[in-house]
Amino acid sequence: MNIKPLGDRVLIKRLEAEEKTASNIIIPDVAKEKPQKGEVIAVGTGKVNKSGERIAMSVKKGDKILFDKYAGDEWKSGGDEYLFLSDDEILAIL
């Protein structure tokens, strides 16, 4: 894929949801929530502040991240589902 996010945007692919709980209870497909973990696929160049300086992004390609449940904009390509997030919607690097 050859997509370059603009500004402070990040393109991520969600990581697969867990099939079992910690106590080995299998979770059916209808009860699974969308995972809040993902892998960074592409990163924009960063936000520009008022004085014209570019602010560096906090993540890089290949990082595993944690993000808010309702963050970003979904996008599908082929059979894969991606998510565009703003840099400030990322909660943590795993």
matplotlib code that plots the C-alpha trace (Angstrom):
import matplotlib.pyplot as plt

x = [0.0, 1.3, -0.7, 1.0, -1.2, -1.1, -0.2, -0.4, -2.4, -1.4, -2.7, -3.1, -4.3, -6.2, -4.6, -6.8, -9.1, -8.4, -10.3, -10.3, -10.4, -7.6, -9.6, -9.8, -13.5, -14.0, -15.6, -18.1, -17.8, -21.0, -19.7, -16.3, -15.6, -13.3, -9.8, -8.2, -4.7, -3.1, 0.0, 1.2, 1.3, 2.2, 2.8, 2.3, 4.9, 3.6, 1.6, 2.9, 2.7, 1.9, 5.5, 5.8, 7.9, 7.0, 6.2, 7.6, 5.3, 5.3, 5.1, 6.8, 6.0, 5.8, 4.9, 2.2, -0.2, -3.3, -6.0, -9.4, -12.4, -14.2, -11.2, -10.4, -12.0, -12.3, -11.2, -11.4, -9.0, -9.4, -10.4, -8.5, -9.8, -7.7, -8.1, -6.8, -6.0, -4.7, -1.5, -3.2, -5.8, -3.0, -3.0, 0.2, 2.9, 3.0]
y = [0.0, 3.4, 5.9, 8.9, 10.5, 14.3, 16.6, 14.9, 11.9, 8.3, 5.2, 2.1, -1.4, -2.8, -5.8, -8.9, -9.2, -11.8, -15.1, -16.1, -14.4, -14.7, -17.6, -19.4, -18.6, -18.4, -15.2, -15.6, -13.3, -11.4, -10.4, -9.2, -5.5, -3.8, -3.9, -0.7, -1.8, -1.3, -1.2, 2.0, 1.5, 5.1, 8.4, 12.0, 14.7, 16.4, 19.4, 22.9, 25.4, 29.1, 30.1, 27.7, 25.1, 21.4, 19.4, 15.9, 12.9, 10.8, 7.4, 5.8, 3.0, -0.4, 0.9, -0.9, 1.6, 1.9, 4.4, 5.5, 3.3, 5.8, 7.6, 8.0, 7.5, 4.0, 3.1, -0.2, -1.4, -4.9, -7.1, -5.1, -2.4, 0.6, 3.6, 7.2, 8.8, 12.2, 12.1, 13.4, 10.5, 8.0, 7.1, 5.0, 3.1, -0.5]
z = [0.0, -0.9, 1.3, 3.0, 5.7, 5.7, 8.7, 12.1, 10.8, 11.3, 9.4, 11.6, 11.2, 14.1, 15.9, 16.2, 19.2, 21.8, 21.3, 25.0, 28.3, 31.0, 32.5, 29.1, 28.4, 24.6, 23.4, 20.6, 17.6, 18.4, 21.8, 20.7, 20.8, 18.2, 19.5, 20.8, 19.8, 16.4, 14.4, 12.7, 8.9, 7.8, 9.5, 8.3, 8.4, 11.6, 12.6, 11.9, 14.9, 14.7, 14.1, 11.1, 12.8, 12.2, 15.4, 15.2, 15.4, 18.5, 16.7, 13.8, 11.3, 12.9, 16.5, 18.3, 19.9, 22.1, 21.1, 22.2, 21.4, 19.3, 17.8, 14.1, 10.7, 9.3, 5.8, 4.0, 1.2, -0.2, 2.7, 5.3, 7.6, 8.5, 10.8, 10.3, 13.7, 14.7, 16.6, 19.8, 19.6, 20.4, 24.1, 24.4, 22.6, 23.6]

ax = plt.figure().add_subplot(projection="3d")
ax.plot(x, y, z, "-o")
ax.set_aspect("equal")
plt.show()
